[in-house]
Every structure is written in structure tokens, then in C-alpha cells.
Amino acid sequence: MVSTDTASLFLHPDRNIAIELVRATEAAAIRSYPWIGKGDKLGADGAAVDAMRAFLGTVDFEGVVVIGEGEKDEAPMLFNGERVGTGRGPACDIAVDPIDGTSLTAAGRHNALSVIAVSDRGTMLDASTVFYMDKIVTDASGIGVVDIRRPIGENLRALAAAKGKDVSELRVAVLNRERHEQLIADIREAGAGTRLMSDGDVAGGINAARYESRIDMCVGIGGSPEGITTACAIKALGGFMQGVLAPKDDAERARGEAAGLDCDRVYELDDLVRGDNTFFVATGVTDGELLDGVRRKGPVVRTESIVLRGKSGTIRRIVADHLVDKWLVDDVL
């Protein structure tokens, strides 16, 4: 009898809860659709949170929100520590972002996503006490080649050699922030090009790890919650990722250290999320390189989602049409 892992999965298929979770990201994306370009990021986020929470309550698992909308006194739903799901099924850590890119949604700009990531209970790093993280993400070519402790120019030259490219062919995704002015200058001085993002570094990280993407690397300081969420996706994509917490002041550093975090440590991918039993689902809110956004097509709204599973290394794309009169009412269209 063949005894490879792949054969075992074929003979004894197990449950992929991401297929159920995608209904929650679809719902959040659809309910935020009327708010796209309306300049109200709180309205968009509120609609997405309500929809995601309702659908998560139907999934058979015991989820604890490790990365959510904020502490309980700041968010009425999907707060850190909240329990979601029916309470039946596997015990899981869950990271949620009903809209990664609320400002993008409000402005009608590209790359806003609705996102959920899941791993086994106790495996997801809780970095909630330190809001920012310096990250570097590539595809598998960066494994054993790139290191966040090295200068960016050195990393770019090493990655280019591993990919069999000239440095001038590399494209690097970076959040367009004042704090990254020197980083952007160093990338360009090394000869690579930049893809500047106004928000949405989850999409940037995933694109850096996808074989079919034009992005070769994603670097810079973004949210630590987004970093943990991205790590669940990188597991399924077989990519490379490192992160270093970036506290904004001594008080935040002290809070992080009190919570057991090491602000001087380089967190490897397996430190950010332990094990390979990870799930990542995202639905496009607005159009982007990773996913198409929600679109109204006559009597239906169309969504595009991606479903990633670390254990099997499976990537699925799901395009779904939803009847408008079941989801959206005329007074908000």
C-alpha cells in the first residue's frame, strides 16, 4: 500500500473548515459593497463585522479570536478573546479582519480584502500587545537565502540570484509610509523596483509568495496582527517569512515583554504560527492583483475568494454569484 502523506489524504480525506469559513468572508465583503467609495470606513467595517460574526456562529468549531477587532471595551464583536463557532468540532485559534483595508474601501481603491485565518488552538502567536511588526516575505526562493537582519540590497541580490533574475527585474511591495522613505530609497538604489501600497499589506505579503505574481518580495513595518494572518497563508504557499516586533515606544515594549514577547527576536514562520494545520480564506472587497472585488451583475453580486490550506498545500479559488435580493436592500445600494 502506498503510504505517502498525499496518498493518505486521498484515502482518508479530512475536513477543510476553510470551505465553510469562506461563507463568512463572502458575507462580510458583500455587506461592505454599498460602502465602497462612500468615504465612511467605520460604516463599511461595521457592516462587514456584523455579517462575518453571524456566519462564524454557524461553523462547527471551537474558535477563540486571537487577532480581532480590538479589546472587548473597544469592539462589541470579534474582539480579542471572544469565542466563535458552534462550540462543536476542532479547537482553533482564529484571526479575523472583516476588512483589511477599510481606508481602501472608503476611498474605492484597490486591494481591500475580507480575511479569516485559522490554526490549531495555542499555535498562533498572540502579538496583540505590540501593534507593529517589521516583516519580509518571499516565495520559496527566499528560504535559506534571505534574512531580515541583512541590508535590503544584500537580500535583493541574493534573491535575484536564487530566482535566476537580474536585480532590476525584481519588484518589492512596501507600504507607502514616511517611516519607509529610506527603505524605499535603498531598494531603488539596489536596482529593484517598488510597488507602493497605501494599505493592505496582507495582500502584499501573499502576492510576494505566489508563483504567478509580479511581486517578488514584501518588506517593511506593518501591523503585527496582519503579519500573523499573513503567516497562515504563507504556510500554504510554501513561502518564506520573518518578522521582528517594532514597538513604537518604551511603554509598548514593556507591555509586549510582560506578555511574553521578545521584541529583539527574529520570529521565523514557524514561530509566528506553529505547525502546518493552517487555513486562510479571503474574499475580495475591491479589485486587486490577488482577487477581484465584489461586483454587481444584474440580479446577482459576484464574489471571488481564495482558500489556502497549509496541511495539504492546496490553493482554491471560488467564484460565487449571490442573489441581490437575498443580500442587499435597495435603500443601501
Secondary structure as the mmCIF struct_conf table of DSSP 4:
data_model
#
loop_
_struct_conf.conf_type_id
_struct_conf.id
_struct_conf.beg_label_comp_id
_struct_conf.beg_label_asym_id
_struct_conf.beg_label_seq_id
_struct_conf.end_label_comp_id
_struct_conf.end_label_asym_id
_struct_conf.end_label_seq_id
HELX_RH_AL_P HELX_RH_AL_P1 ASP A 5 LEU A 11
BEND BEND1 HIS A 12 HIS A 12
TURN_TY1_P TURN_TY1_P1 ILE A 17 ILE A 17
HELX_RH_AL_P HELX_RH_AL_P2 ALA A 18 SER A 32
HELX_RH_3T_P HELX_RH_3T_P1 TYR A 33 TRP A 35
TURN_TY1_P TURN_TY1_P2 ILE A 36 GLY A 37
BEND BEND2 LYS A 38 GLY A 39
HELX_RH_AL_P HELX_RH_AL_P3 LYS A 41 LEU A 56
TURN_TY1_P TURN_TY1_P3 GLY A 57 THR A 58
BEND BEND3 VAL A 59 PHE A 61
STRN STRN1 GLU A 62 ILE A 67
BEND BEND4 GLU A 69 GLY A 70
TURN_TY1_P TURN_TY1_P4 LYS A 72 GLU A 74
BEND BEND5 PRO A 76 LEU A 78
TURN_TY1_P TURN_TY1_P5 ASN A 80 GLY A 81
STRN STRN2 ARG A 83 VAL A 84
BEND BEND6 GLY A 85 GLY A 85
BEND BEND7 GLY A 87 GLY A 87
BEND BEND8 GLY A 89 GLY A 89
STRN STRN3 ALA A 91 ASP A 100
HELX_RH_AL_P HELX_RH_AL_P4 THR A 102 ALA A 107
TURN_TY1_P TURN_TY1_P6 GLY A 108 GLY A 108
BEND BEND9 HIS A 110 HIS A 110
STRN STRN4 LEU A 113 ASP A 120
TURN_TY1_P TURN_TY1_P7 ARG A 121 GLY A 122
STRN STRN5 MET A 124 MET A 124
TURN_TY1_P TURN_TY1_P8 SER A 128 THR A 129
BEND BEND10 VAL A 130 VAL A 130
STRN STRN6 TYR A 132 THR A 138
HELX_RH_3T_P HELX_RH_3T_P2 ALA A 140 GLY A 142
TURN_TY1_P TURN_TY1_P9 ILE A 143 VAL A 145
TURN_TY1_P TURN_TY1_P10 ILE A 148 ARG A 149
BEND BEND11 ARG A 150 ARG A 150
HELX_RH_AL_P HELX_RH_AL_P5 ILE A 152 LYS A 163
TURN_TY1_P TURN_TY1_P11 GLY A 164 GLY A 164
HELX_RH_3T_P HELX_RH_3T_P3 VAL A 167 GLU A 169
STRN STRN7 ARG A 171 LEU A 175
HELX_RH_3T_P HELX_RH_3T_P4 GLU A 178 HIS A 180
HELX_RH_AL_P HELX_RH_AL_P6 GLU A 181 ALA A 190
TURN_TY1_P TURN_TY1_P12 GLY A 191 GLY A 191
STRN STRN8 GLY A 193 MET A 197
BEND BEND12 SER A 198 ASP A 199
HELX_RH_AL_P HELX_RH_AL_P7 ASP A 201 ALA A 209
TURN_TY1_P TURN_TY1_P13 TYR A 211 GLU A 212
BEND BEND13 ARG A 214 ARG A 214
STRN STRN9 MET A 217 GLY A 223
HELX_RH_AL_P HELX_RH_AL_P8 SER A 224 LEU A 237
TURN_TY1_P TURN_TY1_P14 GLY A 238 GLY A 238
STRN STRN10 PHE A 240 LEU A 245
BEND BEND14 LYS A 248 ASP A 249
HELX_RH_AL_P HELX_RH_AL_P9 ASP A 250 ALA A 258
TURN_TY1_P TURN_TY1_P15 ALA A 259 GLY A 260
TURN_TY1_P TURN_TY1_P16 CYS A 263 ASP A 264
BEND BEND15 ARG A 265 ARG A 265
STRN STRN11 TYR A 267 GLU A 268
HELX_RH_AL_P HELX_RH_AL_P10 LEU A 269 LEU A 272
STRN STRN12 VAL A 273 VAL A 273
BEND BEND16 GLY A 275 ASP A 276
STRN STRN13 PHE A 279 GLY A 284
BEND BEND17 VAL A 285 THR A 286
BEND BEND18 GLU A 289 LEU A 290
STRN STRN14 ARG A 295 LYS A 297
TURN_TY1_P TURN_TY1_P17 GLY A 298 PRO A 299
STRN STRN15 VAL A 300 ARG A 309
TURN_TY1_P TURN_TY1_P18 GLY A 310 GLY A 313
STRN STRN16 THR A 314 LEU A 323
HELX_RH_AL_P HELX_RH_AL_P11 VAL A 324 TRP A 327
HELX_RH_3T_P HELX_RH_3T_P5 ASP A 330 VAL A 332
#
